[in-house]
Amino acid sequence: MSALSLSSEVLPIFFEQRHKELGHRLTEEALAPLAKTHEAAEAARLLGEPLGLYAHLVPEALGGAPAGRPEDPTAIDVRALVLLREALGQVSPLADSIYAVQGLGSYPVVLAGSAAQREAILPDVIRGRRIGAFGLTEPEAGSDVASLKTVARRDGERWLLTGQKTLISNVPIAHHVVVFATVDPAAGRKGISAFLVDTAAKGLSMEPVPLSVPHPLGRLHLDGCPGELLGAPGGGFRIAMETLDAFRISVGAAANGMASRALSEAVKHVRRRRQFGGPLADQQIVRAYLAEMATELDAARLLVARAAHQRDTSSGRVTVEAAMAKMYATEAAQRIIDRAVQLHGGSGVTLETEVERLYREIRPLRIYEGTTEIQKLIIAKGLLDRAAAADAAAGAAGAAGAAGAAGAAGAAGAAGASSGAPRDQER
């Protein structure tokens, strides 16, 4: 069997035995059916019961795969997601896109769904009988989530949603969408709630958005469409951010998979292609390009593996580490793939080559789940917040030290005064 290049082999220190066993199962032969199909619905089906990959999107306590954290019933194994998306990025970016959004469309149910909602949704998600989507982006609300305009209002016991969503992945093949809408426009992000919307519901219409890559993408039009509230009113922003935090790291993994495939294709091409009396690989400039590509790929893998390991093994937030991994890996992959196209020369821009497809496939990863620019803001905010916290801690320690010193001096003075009184009396 042909092994794929995965981080569990390249960086074993970050992974456990279960991850290495998963990596051994992710061979080119096992994933070959995905590589052969260009139909979104067929790729979505294959990811389900035939391959069983959707189980890694749901916690073990809810019927999914083990995550190694039994104390947290909502935990998923992010390192497993990293390996899966790294493999899918090498074999089928179409399947990778569907797989990622299946996670985004189901994890809000894991986080905030009622027992009845979880029972109705998650078993079919695992089997691939139900495909989900994540309805956050609007025509006038992209990175600025708090500015969304879709409104939810109560109608007796029901919630009715009105508004538009755009650039929503999986829409043409989805059975449900987690739609984020405001129940109180004046409250900003505190008014945002999450709703589970069936794509067959009255008042909902969908239309596809054509892309330069074969990813399912579309728009939603909601006109008094019924939706089931997930969690409490006003809890939608937290649900959205926690979902993105869980899956953002894996975007970097998918980028690493695509970059790894591009590097492999470039190495094969320069060894085979002859120019100036010998193989291209003999040219010093070509070797320099390969060295840069390989180094950037390894650096990206390290950032992704570190963030995933921290997410899986610590109880704290890894927002900054996830942003670093996503930003660097996607930007590095764009550079690596662009260089692979350049090394292919004219053939690199023909539809016959793998690198041409990868050149188109990588571009959306620098935008979705937070643009590169948003990741930079997240990283900078984290650095500044840590510096402010360190200053505050130092100030508190200094104040405590000063108070302690003053207290000690006062006590010494009082002791001196009390010991001096008898001597005065003796005189």
HELIX and SHEET records of a PDB file:
HELIX    1   1 SER A    7  VAL A   10  1                                   4    
HELIX    2   2 PRO A   12  PHE A   14  5                                   3    
HELIX    3   3 GLN A   17  ARG A   25  1                                   9    
HELIX    4   4 ALA A   32  LYS A   36  1                                   5    
HELIX    5   5 ALA A   40  LEU A   46  1                                   7    
HELIX    6   6 LEU A   53  LEU A   57  5                                   5    
HELIX    7   7 GLU A   60  LEU A   62  5                                   3    
HELIX    8   8 VAL A   78  VAL A   91  1                                  14    
HELIX    9   9 PRO A   93  ALA A  112  1                                  20    
HELIX   10  10 ALA A  115  ARG A  127  1                                  13    
HELIX   11  11 VAL A  145  SER A  147  5                                   3    
HELIX   12  12 VAL A  171  ILE A  173  5                                   3    
HELIX   13  13 PRO A  185  GLY A  191  5                                   7    
HELIX   14  14 GLY A  236  ARG A  272  1                                  37    
HELIX   15  15 LEU A  280  ASP A  282  5                                   3    
HELIX   16  16 GLN A  284  THR A  313  1                                  30    
HELIX   17  17 THR A  319  HIS A  344  1                                  26    
HELIX   18  18 GLY A  345  VAL A  349  5                                   5    
HELIX   19  19 GLU A  354  ILE A  362  1                                   9    
HELIX   20  20 ARG A  363  ARG A  366  5                                   4    
HELIX   21  21 THR A  372  GLU A  426  1                                  55    
SHEET    1   A 6 GLY A 132  GLY A 135  0                                        
SHEET    2   A 6 HIS A 176  THR A 182  1                                        
SHEET    3   A 6 ILE A 192  ASP A 198 -1                                        
SHEET    4   A 6 LEU A 217  LEU A 230 -1                                        
SHEET    5   A 6 ARG A 158  SER A 169 -1                                        
SHEET    6   A 6 VAL A 151  ASP A 155 -1                                        
SHEET    1   B 5 GLY A 132  GLY A 135  0                                        
SHEET    2   B 5 HIS A 176  THR A 182  1                                        
SHEET    3   B 5 ILE A 192  ASP A 198 -1                                        
SHEET    4   B 5 LEU A 217  LEU A 230 -1                                        
SHEET    5   B 5 LEU A 204  PRO A 208 -1                                        
SHEET    1   C 2 ARG A 274  GLN A 275  0                                        
SHEET    2   C 2 GLY A 278  PRO A 279 -1                                        
END                                                                             
